[in-house]
Amino acid sequence: MNQVKKKVLRFKIKRQDDSDAPSYWDEFDIPYRPNMNVISALMEIQRNPINVKGEKVRAVIWDYNCLEEVCGACSMRINGKVRQACSALVDKLEQPIILEPMSTFPIEKDLAVNRQRMFDGLKKIKGWIPIDGTYALDAGPNIFPTEQQEAYDYSTCMTCGCCLEACPNVNSRSPFLGPQAMAQVKYFNMHPTGAMKKDERMEVLIGEGGISNCGNSQNCVEVCPKEIPLTSAIAELNKEANRYALKSWFKK
């Protein structure tokens, strides 16, 4: 009796044992299941980490949390394109499926990277609404519905790192904060209370690592999982930054 050959998926994964170790490649075959995404495939490899050579190896390390494209933790390069592993369905990917860590960030192990520079960027641009406790917290200032909708688009940022990975001006030799921090400047400046720190954010924008470092490649908007209008924000902020810089010059 002829046995039906089961469909398998081939994964080629770029690995690194720690932050200082050299990188190498491992390949794995796993049984195919309908509706699999890259995360479920990695879980299968984690459950039984035997490579195509038949060697039992260390389980693959990667970051994940929500599994529904909300947390931004599972960013990696999949077949050469940075994206979220949880929303990458294997049926829509060419084999072998090649997984690599993002190259913009320091690698911690395998596919897991350190995205601290993004959070440092948010600190630098003061990415928060200032509330000092000196007044009662009530319903807050009114915001027009159109402004609410525009602000909502920017609020969906997951700090996933995809835009920084795609930006040619973000690297270990560049101080550029990147498109994510730039867009968050616009987001927090739009809020009536957030605008209290607008001048401080504009100082960051015209300083080292600010908006002048943007090369206008527009790669960022192409890879954003949330389709945030990053280039529109940068264009608007560029005009504001020029006006602010000119105004500051006349004040001297």
N, C-alpha and C positions, 0 to 999 in steps of 0.2 A: 504494500500500500504506500503510495507516494505521500510524503509528508509535505505540508504546505510551509514554505519558507517564510519565517516571520520577518517583518520589516524591522530594520534597525536604523538608528541614527548615529552618525559619526560626528563626534565633537573633538575639535582640536583646540586645546586650551594653553594659553601662554601663562607660565607659572613662575613663581619666585618664592623661595623658602623664607626669606625675611627681607627687610628693607635694604640690606647691604649685599645680599646674595645675587649671583648672576641669574638671568632668566633662562628658561628652557621650555620646551613644548612637551605636552602629554596628550595622547589621543585615547578616546574612550568610545566604545560602542554600547548603546543602551537600547532596550526594546522600545519600539514606537507605540504610543497610545494616542488616540484621537484627542485633539484639543490641548495638546501639551504646549506649555510655554518654556522658555529657557530656564526659568527658576525650577520648574518641576523636573526638568532634565538634570539640572545640577543636584537636586535632591536625590535623584536616582543614583547619580555618580557618588554622592556622599554616602549613600546607604551601602554601596558595594564598589569601593574605589579600586577596581582592577582595570588596568589599561589594556590596549589592544595587543600588547606583548604578553599578556597573561600575568603581569606583575601586580602584586598588591601594593599600592602606593598610598601616600598620605592623602586624606580627603581634601578636596578642593575647598579653598576659603573664598567667600564672597560676602558682600553686605546685602541684607534685605530686611524688610520689616512688614509693610502694609500689604504687599502683594496685589495692589490695585492702583498703581501709578499715582500715589498721593504723597508718599514719604520722600521719594527721590533717592533712596539709599542704593538701589540696585543698578545704578548707571555703570555701563561698561561698553566696550567696543564690540559690536556683534557683526561679523562679516564686514569689518572695516568702518562701520558707522556707529557713532555713539548714540545710545538709546537706553531705554529702561528694559531690563531683562524680563520683568513681570508681564509686559505687554507685547513681548516678542514671541509670536506663535511660530512653532517649528515648521508648520505646514507652509508658511510663507517665506521660509529661509532656504537658500541653496546649501547643499551639503558639499564638503564637510562644513559644519557650523563652527566658525572660528570665533573664539572668545578671547578678548584681550582686556587688560585693565586700562583705564584712562591714563594717558601719558602726561597730561598737564599737572597731575597731582603726584606727590610722593607715594610710592607703592609700599604698603605695609606687608602684605602677603598675598600671593596669587592675584585674584581679581579685586581685592580690597585695597582701597586707597585712602589717603588722609586728605579730606576736603577742608582743612582748617583755614586755608587762605580765604575761602568764601565767607566764613563766619567772622574772620578778622576784618574783612572788607565791610561787612554789615556794622561792625563796631566802629569802624573808621567813619562811615557816613552817618552814624547815629541812626541806625535803622529801627527806630522805635517812636512811639507817641509819648512825649514828655508829660508825666503826671507826677507832681511833687507832693501831693497830699494836702495842699493848702486850701483847696476848695472842694465843695461837695461833688461827688460823682453822680450826675443825673443822666438824662437821656442824651446829653451831648449836643454839639452844634448840628443844625440841619444842613444836609448836603443834597443838592439836586439829584434826582434819579439818574440823569445822564452822566453826572460825575461819579455817582456810586457805581454805575456799570463799568465805566472806564477804570476806576480804581480796583474793582473786583478782578479785572483781567490781570492786573499786576499782582494782586494778592494771592493768586494761584501758584506763584513761584514756589518750587519745592526745594530749592537749594540743591538741585541734583548734580549740577556741574557740567551738564551737556554743553551749554553755551560757552563756557570757559574752555572746554576741551576742543571745541570747533574753532575758537578764535585764534588766529595766527599771532596775535599780539599779546596773548597770555602765555607766559612760560616762566621758567625758573630765573631767567635773566632780566625779566621785565617787571617793573613795579605796578603795571596796569591792573587796576582793580577788577576789570572785566565788565561785560554787559549786564550781568546779574545785579551787581552793586549799583551800576548806573541807573538801571530801571527802578531799583528800590528808592533811589533818591527822588525820582519823579513821584513814586507812589506815596512816600511819606510827606513830601512837600505839598501834595494835593489835599491832605487832610488839614482842616482849619487849625487843629491843635498841633499837629505834626509840623505845620509851617512855622511854628515858633522857633525851630532850629534850622530854618531854611538857609540863612546866611552861613551857618557853620557847615552845612552840607555843600553849599556853593564854593566855600573855601577849599574843601576837599576836591571838588570837581575841577577847579582851576590849578590845583597843586600837582605835585609829583604823583604819577600813577593815575591821574585824573583823565578827563575826557579827551585831552589832546593826544593821548596814546592810542585812541581808537583809529584803526586804519580803514574803517568803513568797508570791510570785506563782506559784511552781512551774512556771514556763515551762521552766526548765533541764532538768528530768527528762523533759519532753515531747520535746525535740529531741536528747537525748544519743544518738549513734549506737550506743553500747555498752550502752545501757539501764542505766547505773550508777544506783543508788538515791540520787541526790544529795540529795533532800529528806529522806530518812530519816537520812542522815548529818548534815545540818544540824540536824534536830530533836534528835538525840541530843547533838550538840555544844553546842546551845543550853542544854540541861540541865546539861551538864558545865561550861560556861562560867559559868553562874550559881552553881553550887556552888563553883567555883574562886574567883570574884570575892568571894563571901561569906567563904570561908575566908581569903583574902588580907586582907580588911578586918579580920577578927578578930585577925590576926597583928600588925596595926599598933599 
